[in-house]
Amino acid sequence: MNQTTRVFIASLMGSAVEWFDFFLYGSLAPLVFNKLFFPNFDPIVALLIAYASFGVPFFFRPLGGIMFSHIGDKIGRKKTLVMTLSLMGTATVLMGLLPSYQTIGIAAPILLVLLRICQGIALGGEWGGSMLLSVEYATKGKRGLFGSVPQIGVYLGMLLGTVSLSLLSMLPSDQFLAWGWRIPFLMSVILVVLGLWIRGGLDETPEFRAAKEEGNLAKFPLGEVLRNNWREVLLAIGVKFIESSPFYIVAVFSISYGTKILGYSQISIFNAVTMATIVTAICIPFAGILSDKIGRVRLYAICALLTMTFAFPYFYLISSKSLILLYIATVIGMLVSSPMTAIQGTLYSETFDTKTRFTGISIAQSLGAAISGGMAPFVATLLLASFNNSWVPIAMYLVVLGVISLTCLYFMAGITKRKQENRSYFKMDV
């Protein structure tokens, strides 16, 4: 196996494992955790708390990004990826072993949230590391393709989660609630061990090795980013909004909304998300290739507009309570935003210099995901409860986020263009 193939597999596999572990909770929050870990509340309040606990780790992702990106910018990308995968795997397996509220009382939700925080910290370091592992190995003119590889892992991880939960949903509901939901958490240890074995055979990225040999490493990466690149960080956070929120609305919020409000069966929702995930995963590398041809900023802007435009049709279609329209809406809803997911890492990496790139993209991505993605199911549930189950405010919420993202993208593109004119490798390619 040559080094490029190993890099692709390591980025893809590690990212898939991390997101498989992370998405399991989001899928089970409205089905299991609100009942087993937050049972002494009104059902709506319990669901809000479960979704809030889904969002909490997103606010610890910046901490993970800071911790592991410091290591990544000073010591190397490879070592951080081993650490993050180990932390995520341990937290996920322990979550599968965690006793319920009925068994250990208030300690159960406390331990659950602590394990979720560990997952958030791990994911905060994983994304930047796996992204740079691909992008910094890329040849000129193929950075979009290389940068899309870890993002395929996001959808593969989600696919593993939804498929496993679809199969387990065939169990009688009492058995699924008693023990069935634990199986994917415990089985993830196999994927973690395989991911660690693949990553263990990697070399450090060529760009980082060159920077290290030239002595061009940051002494305190976070300080340099906050001092010299705070504008880029803020703009990148805003750019993230329209990519992250719609994804979590379709992949996570739709589970509770579809089953509790619209009356779809649990298996129907899981199958619709599974189909959308398969289609999207296939299209991700083509989005990366397209960005290498027409430019990342142009492609991102087009898909942001499509996502905003489809916000209202998405809810209208799934509210029809037709299984066919549910499948169509879910596939399109995930597909229109997927090119932004595919190229976002490359777009960010072209905005920061090598010596602070890990720190810059990790902070921006983590904070953007926390503000827009992690809280999206919570905000959507709150809006639904506040407006008599009307989906219109949720669609309007997505449109507002899109306007913010497009504005930030415009200004970030100008900064990136000026910087790239002074670089040899990262020559203007946006």
Secondary structure as GFF3:
##gff-version 3
##sequence-region A 1 430
A	DSSP	alpha_helix	3	28	.	.	.	ID=ss1
A	DSSP	pi_helix	29	33	.	.	.	ID=ss2
A	DSSP	alpha_helix	34	36	.	.	.	ID=ss3
A	DSSP	alpha_helix	43	74	.	.	.	ID=ss4
A	DSSP	alpha_helix	77	97	.	.	.	ID=ss5
A	DSSP	alpha_helix	101	104	.	.	.	ID=ss6
A	DSSP	alpha_helix	107	135	.	.	.	ID=ss7
A	DSSP	alpha_helix	143	168	.	.	.	ID=ss8
A	DSSP	alpha_helix	173	175	.	.	.	ID=ss9
A	DSSP	pi_helix	176	180	.	.	.	ID=ss10
A	DSSP	alpha_helix	182	200	.	.	.	ID=ss11
A	DSSP	alpha_helix	206	213	.	.	.	ID=ss12
A	DSSP	alpha_helix	221	228	.	.	.	ID=ss13
A	DSSP	alpha_helix	230	248	.	.	.	ID=ss14
A	DSSP	pi_helix	249	253	.	.	.	ID=ss15
A	DSSP	alpha_helix	254	256	.	.	.	ID=ss16
A	DSSP	pi_helix	257	261	.	.	.	ID=ss17
A	DSSP	alpha_helix	266	294	.	.	.	ID=ss18
A	DSSP	alpha_helix	296	318	.	.	.	ID=ss19
A	DSSP	alpha_helix	323	335	.	.	.	ID=ss20
A	DSSP	alpha_helix	338	349	.	.	.	ID=ss21
A	DSSP	alpha_helix	354	368	.	.	.	ID=ss22
A	DSSP	pi_helix	369	374	.	.	.	ID=ss23
A	DSSP	alpha_helix	376	386	.	.	.	ID=ss24
A	DSSP	alpha_helix	392	420	.	.	.	ID=ss25
###
